[in-house]
């Protein structure tokens, strides 16, 4: 079952659970994304402890933050 986030509550996510503003879902399937109340977008890497959360101003900025985090994890 997909987690519910603020974007889901706002009707921003279709039945697939992927918000319409996030075109990179196929590239980053291990990440759950949502739009915060402040307008920033967030992503959380699934199944990590402690949780890994990144944020950005838009989808491209968030994608870049995910790339940086994945690079750091691979080192």
N, CA, C and O atoms as a GROMACS GRO file, in nm:
protein
  300
    1UNK      N    1   0.084  -0.118   0.000
    1UNK     CA    2   0.000   0.000   0.000
    1UNK      C    3   0.088   0.124   0.000
    1UNK      O    4   0.183   0.133   0.078
    2UNK      N    5   0.058   0.218  -0.085
    2UNK     CA    6   0.138   0.340  -0.095
    2UNK      C    7   0.109   0.431   0.023
    2UNK      O    8  -0.003   0.435   0.073
    3UNK      N    9   0.212   0.504   0.066
    3UNK     CA   10   0.194   0.597   0.175
    3UNK      C   11   0.121   0.720   0.126
    3UNK      O   12   0.135   0.761   0.011
    4UNK      N   13   0.045   0.778   0.212
    4UNK     CA   14  -0.028   0.898   0.179
    4UNK      C   15   0.054   1.019   0.223
    4UNK      O   16   0.106   1.023   0.334
    5UNK      N   17   0.065   1.116   0.136
    5UNK     CA   18   0.136   1.238   0.169
    5UNK      C   19   0.048   1.357   0.139
    5UNK      O   20  -0.064   1.340   0.091
    6UNK      N   21   0.096   1.477   0.166
    6UNK     CA   22   0.015   1.597   0.141
    6UNK      C   23  -0.031   1.609  -0.004
    6UNK      O   24  -0.141   1.658  -0.029
    7UNK      N   25   0.051   1.564  -0.100
    7UNK     CA   26   0.010   1.575  -0.239
    7UNK      C   27  -0.108   1.484  -0.268
    7UNK      O   28  -0.194   1.517  -0.349
    8UNK      N   29  -0.113   1.366  -0.201
    8UNK     CA   30  -0.224   1.276  -0.220
    8UNK      C   31  -0.353   1.339  -0.169
    8UNK      O   32  -0.458   1.325  -0.231
    9UNK      N   33  -0.344   1.408  -0.056
    9UNK     CA   34  -0.462   1.469   0.003
    9UNK      C   35  -0.515   1.582  -0.084
    9UNK      O   36  -0.634   1.610  -0.083
   10UNK      N   37  -0.428   1.645  -0.159
   10UNK     CA   38  -0.469   1.756  -0.244
   10UNK      C   39  -0.520   1.708  -0.380
   10UNK      O   40  -0.554   1.790  -0.465
   11UNK      N   41  -0.526   1.576  -0.400
   11UNK     CA   42  -0.572   1.524  -0.528
   11UNK      C   43  -0.466   1.535  -0.636
   11UNK      O   44  -0.498   1.532  -0.755
   12UNK      N   45  -0.340   1.546  -0.597
   12UNK     CA   46  -0.231   1.565  -0.692
   12UNK      C   47  -0.178   1.432  -0.747
   12UNK      O   48  -0.106   1.432  -0.846
   13UNK      N   49  -0.214   1.320  -0.684
   13UNK     CA   50  -0.160   1.190  -0.725
   13UNK      C   51  -0.270   1.106  -0.789
   13UNK      O   52  -0.378   1.091  -0.732
   14UNK      N   53  -0.244   1.052  -0.907
   14UNK     CA   54  -0.341   0.962  -0.969
   14UNK      C   55  -0.343   0.828  -0.896
   14UNK      O   56  -0.272   0.810  -0.797
   15UNK      N   57  -0.424   0.736  -0.943
   15UNK     CA   58  -0.438   0.605  -0.878
   15UNK      C   59  -0.306   0.529  -0.868
   15UNK      O   60  -0.291   0.444  -0.780
   16UNK      N   61  -0.209   0.558  -0.955
   16UNK     CA   62  -0.080   0.491  -0.953
   16UNK      C   63   0.004   0.533  -0.833
   16UNK      O   64   0.103   0.467  -0.801
   17UNK      N   65  -0.033   0.643  -0.766
   17UNK     CA   66   0.041   0.691  -0.650
   17UNK      C   67   0.154   0.784  -0.687
   17UNK      O   68   0.225   0.831  -0.597
   18UNK      N   69   0.174   0.812  -0.814
   18UNK     CA   70   0.281   0.901  -0.858
   18UNK      C   71   0.219   1.036  -0.894
   18UNK      O   72   0.133   1.044  -0.981
   19UNK      N   73   0.263   1.144  -0.827
   19UNK     CA   74   0.208   1.276  -0.859
   19UNK      C   75   0.234   1.316  -1.003
   19UNK      O   76   0.336   1.277  -1.062
   20UNK      N   77   0.145   1.392  -1.060
   20UNK     CA   78   0.157   1.434  -1.200
   20UNK      C   79   0.279   1.523  -1.223
   20UNK      O   80   0.330   1.530  -1.335
   21UNK      N   81   0.326   1.592  -1.118
   21UNK     CA   82   0.442   1.681  -1.134
   21UNK      C   83   0.574   1.606  -1.129
   21UNK      O   84   0.679   1.669  -1.145
   22UNK      N   85   0.575   1.472  -1.107
   22UNK     CA   86   0.698   1.395  -1.091
   22UNK      C   87   0.718   1.302  -1.211
   22UNK      O   88   0.673   1.187  -1.208
   23UNK      N   89   0.786   1.350  -1.318
   23UNK     CA   90   0.805   1.267  -1.437
   23UNK      C   91   0.921   1.168  -1.425
   23UNK      O   92   0.948   1.094  -1.520
   24UNK      N   93   0.990   1.164  -1.311
   24UNK     CA   94   1.109   1.079  -1.296
   24UNK      C   95   1.082   0.952  -1.217
   24UNK      O   96   1.176   0.889  -1.168
   25UNK      N   97   0.957   0.912  -1.204
   25UNK     CA   98   0.920   0.794  -1.123
   25UNK      C   99   0.988   0.668  -1.174
   25UNK      O  100   1.032   0.586  -1.094
   26UNK      N  101   0.999   0.650  -1.303
   26UNK     CA  102   1.062   0.530  -1.359
   26UNK      C  103   1.213   0.528  -1.331
   26UNK      O  104   1.272   0.422  -1.314
   27UNK      N  105   1.273   0.646  -1.325
   27UNK     CA  106   1.417   0.657  -1.300
   27UNK      C  107   1.451   0.633  -1.153
   27UNK      O  108   1.559   0.584  -1.122
   28UNK      N  109   1.359   0.666  -1.062
   28UNK     CA  110   1.383   0.656  -0.918
   28UNK      C  111   1.267   0.583  -0.849
   28UNK      O  112   1.194   0.645  -0.772
   29UNK      N  113   1.249   0.454  -0.876
   29UNK     CA  114   1.135   0.382  -0.818
   29UNK      C  115   1.144   0.360  -0.667
   29UNK      O  116   1.042   0.334  -0.604
   30UNK      N  117   1.262   0.369  -0.609
   30UNK     CA  118   1.278   0.346  -0.466
   30UNK      C  119   1.255   0.469  -0.380
   30UNK      O  120   1.289   0.470  -0.262
   31UNK      N  121   1.197   0.572  -0.439
   31UNK     CA  122   1.176   0.697  -0.368
   31UNK      C  123   1.027   0.734  -0.369
   31UNK      O  124   0.960   0.719  -0.470
   32UNK      N  125   0.978   0.780  -0.256
   32UNK     CA  126   0.840   0.830  -0.243
   32UNK      C  127   0.848   0.983  -0.242
   32UNK      O  128   0.924   1.040  -0.164
   33UNK      N  129   0.770   1.048  -0.328
   33UNK     CA  130   0.777   1.195  -0.338
   33UNK      C  131   0.644   1.256  -0.295
   33UNK      O  132   0.538   1.195  -0.308
   34UNK      N  133   0.652   1.380  -0.245
   34UNK     CA  134   0.532   1.454  -0.211
   34UNK      C  135   0.564   1.603  -0.212
   34UNK      O  136   0.680   1.644  -0.204
   35UNK      N  137   0.458   1.683  -0.221
   35UNK     CA  138   0.472   1.829  -0.217
   35UNK      C  139   0.433   1.875  -0.077
   35UNK      O  140   0.326   1.841  -0.027
   36UNK      N  141   0.520   1.952  -0.016
   36UNK     CA  142   0.495   2.002   0.119
   36UNK      C  143   0.405   2.123   0.119
   36UNK      O  144   0.377   2.182   0.014
   37UNK      N  145   0.359   2.158   0.236
   37UNK     CA  146   0.269   2.272   0.252
   37UNK      C  147   0.337   2.402   0.209
   37UNK      O  148   0.272   2.493   0.158
   38UNK      N  149   0.470   2.410   0.231
   38UNK     CA  150   0.545   2.531   0.197
   38UNK      C  151   0.568   2.548   0.047
   38UNK      O  152   0.616   2.653   0.003
   39UNK      N  153   0.533   2.445  -0.032
   39UNK     CA  154   0.555   2.452  -0.176
   39UNK      C  155   0.680   2.377  -0.219
   39UNK      O  156   0.698   2.352  -0.339
   40UNK      N  157   0.766   2.341  -0.125
   40UNK     CA  158   0.882   2.260  -0.158
   40UNK      C  159   0.837   2.118  -0.189
   40UNK      O  160   0.731   2.075  -0.145
   41UNK      N  161   0.919   2.045  -0.264
   41UNK     CA  162   0.891   1.905  -0.292
   41UNK      C  163   0.993   1.820  -0.218
   41UNK      O  164   1.109   1.858  -0.203
   42UNK      N  165   0.949   1.705  -0.171
   42UNK     CA  166   1.031   1.618  -0.087
   42UNK      C  167   1.033   1.477  -0.144
   42UNK      O  168   0.942   1.436  -0.216
   43UNK      N  169   1.139   1.404  -0.111
   43UNK     CA  170   1.148   1.263  -0.148
   43UNK      C  171   1.210   1.187  -0.031
   43UNK      O  172   1.301   1.236   0.036
   44UNK      N  173   1.157   1.068  -0.009
   44UNK     CA  174   1.209   0.982   0.098
   44UNK      C  175   1.246   0.848   0.035
   44UNK      O  176   1.167   0.788  -0.037
   45UNK      N  177   1.368   0.803   0.065
   45UNK     CA  178   1.411   0.673   0.013
   45UNK      C  179   1.345   0.566   0.096
   45UNK      O  180   1.354   0.567   0.219
   46UNK      N  181   1.278   0.475   0.030
   46UNK     CA  182   1.205   0.369   0.098
   46UNK      C  183   1.300   0.269   0.163
   46UNK      O  184   1.410   0.245   0.113
   47UNK      N  185   1.258   0.213   0.273
   47UNK     CA  186   1.330   0.106   0.344
   47UNK      C  187   1.470   0.145   0.388
   47UNK      O  188   1.564   0.066   0.374
   48UNK      N  189   1.486   0.265   0.439
   48UNK     CA  190   1.615   0.306   0.494
   48UNK      C  191   1.598   0.342   0.640
   48UNK      O  192   1.494   0.394   0.683
   49UNK      N  193   1.700   0.312   0.715
   49UNK     CA  194   1.700   0.346   0.857
   49UNK      C  195   1.840   0.393   0.893
   49UNK      O  196   1.934   0.315   0.882
   50UNK      N  197   1.856   0.515   0.936
   50UNK     CA  198   1.753   0.617   0.954
   50UNK      C  199   1.698   0.664   0.819
   50UNK      O  200   1.761   0.643   0.715
   51UNK      N  201   1.581   0.727   0.821
   51UNK     CA  202   1.519   0.771   0.695
   51UNK      C  203   1.608   0.871   0.620
   51UNK      O  204   1.674   0.955   0.680
   52UNK      N  205   1.609   0.859   0.490
   52UNK     CA  206   1.681   0.953   0.404
   52UNK      C  207   1.576   1.038   0.334
   52UNK      O  208   1.492   0.986   0.260
   53UNK      N  209   1.579   1.168   0.358
   53UNK     CA  210   1.483   1.262   0.300
   53UNK      C  211   1.562   1.375   0.236
   53UNK      O  212   1.655   1.429   0.295
   54UNK      N  213   1.523   1.410   0.113
   54UNK     CA  214   1.583   1.524   0.043
   54UNK      C  215   1.470   1.616   0.000
   54UNK      O  216   1.353   1.576  -0.005
   55UNK      N  217   1.504   1.740  -0.032
   55UNK     CA  218   1.402   1.835  -0.074
   55UNK      C  219   1.455   1.922  -0.187
   55UNK      O  220   1.576   1.931  -0.209
   56UNK      N  221   1.363   1.986  -0.257
   56UNK     CA  222   1.399   2.076  -0.365
   56UNK      C  223   1.288   2.175  -0.391
   56UNK      O  224   1.178   2.164  -0.336
   57UNK      N  225   1.319   2.271  -0.475
   57UNK     CA  226   1.220   2.374  -0.507
   57UNK      C  227   1.123   2.329  -0.616
   57UNK      O  228   1.010   2.378  -0.624
   58UNK      N  229   1.167   2.235  -0.700
   58UNK     CA  230   1.082   2.182  -0.807
   58UNK      C  231   1.128   2.041  -0.839
   58UNK      O  232   1.219   1.989  -0.775
   59UNK      N  233   1.065   1.978  -0.939
   59UNK     CA  234   1.095   1.839  -0.972
   59UNK      C  235   1.240   1.820  -1.016
   59UNK      O  236   1.303   1.720  -0.980
   60UNK      N  237   1.293   1.913  -1.093
   60UNK     CA  238   1.431   1.901  -1.140
   60UNK      C  239   1.529   1.914  -1.023
   60UNK      O  240   1.625   1.838  -1.014
   61UNK      N  241   1.504   2.008  -0.937
   61UNK     CA  242   1.588   2.026  -0.818
   61UNK      C  243   1.583   1.902  -0.729
   61UNK      O  244   1.685   1.860  -0.674
   62UNK      N  245   1.464   1.844  -0.714
   62UNK     CA  246   1.449   1.723  -0.634
   62UNK      C  247   1.521   1.606  -0.698
   62UNK      O  248   1.587   1.528  -0.630
   63UNK      N  249   1.510   1.592  -0.829
   63UNK     CA  250   1.581   1.486  -0.901
   63UNK      C  251   1.732   1.499  -0.879
   63UNK      O  252   1.800   1.399  -0.856
   64UNK      N  253   1.784   1.620  -0.885
   64UNK     CA  254   1.926   1.642  -0.862
   64UNK      C  255   1.967   1.605  -0.720
   64UNK      O  256   2.075   1.550  -0.698
   65UNK      N  257   1.881   1.637  -0.622
   65UNK     CA  258   1.910   1.602  -0.483
   65UNK      C  259   1.911   1.451  -0.464
   65UNK      O  260   1.993   1.398  -0.389
   66UNK      N  261   1.820   1.381  -0.531
   66UNK     CA  262   1.817   1.234  -0.525
   66UNK      C  263   1.944   1.178  -0.587
   66UNK      O  264   2.005   1.086  -0.532
   67UNK      N  265   1.985   1.232  -0.700
   67UNK     CA  266   2.109   1.186  -0.764
   67UNK      C  267   2.229   1.204  -0.672
   67UNK      O  268   2.311   1.113  -0.660
   68UNK      N  269   2.238   1.319  -0.606
   68UNK     CA  270   2.349   1.342  -0.513
   68UNK      C  271   2.347   1.240  -0.399
   68UNK      O  272   2.451   1.184  -0.363
   69UNK      N  273   2.230   1.216  -0.344
   69UNK     CA  274   2.218   1.121  -0.233
   69UNK      C  275   2.253   0.979  -0.277
   69UNK      O  276   2.320   0.906  -0.204
   70UNK      N  277   2.208   0.939  -0.395
   70UNK     CA  278   2.241   0.805  -0.445
   70UNK      C  279   2.392   0.793  -0.470
   70UNK      O  280   2.451   0.688  -0.446
   71UNK      N  281   2.453   0.901  -0.518
   71UNK     CA  282   2.598   0.898  -0.539
   71UNK      C  283   2.670   0.881  -0.407
   71UNK      O  284   2.764   0.802  -0.397
   72UNK      N  285   2.628   0.956  -0.305
   72UNK     CA  286   2.692   0.944  -0.172
   72UNK      C  287   2.676   0.805  -0.114
   72UNK      O  288   2.767   0.754  -0.048
   73UNK      N  289   2.561   0.742  -0.137
   73UNK     CA  290   2.537   0.606  -0.085
   73UNK      C  291   2.623   0.503  -0.158
   73UNK      O  292   2.655   0.398  -0.102
   74UNK      N  293   2.659   0.531  -0.282
   74UNK     CA  294   2.736   0.433  -0.361
   74UNK      C  295   2.886   0.441  -0.333
   74UNK      O  296   2.961   0.352  -0.374
   75UNK      N  297   2.932   0.545  -0.266
   75UNK     CA  298   3.076   0.560  -0.238
   75UNK      C  299   3.122   0.474  -0.124
   75UNK      O  300   3.240   0.476  -0.089
   0.00000   0.00000   0.00000
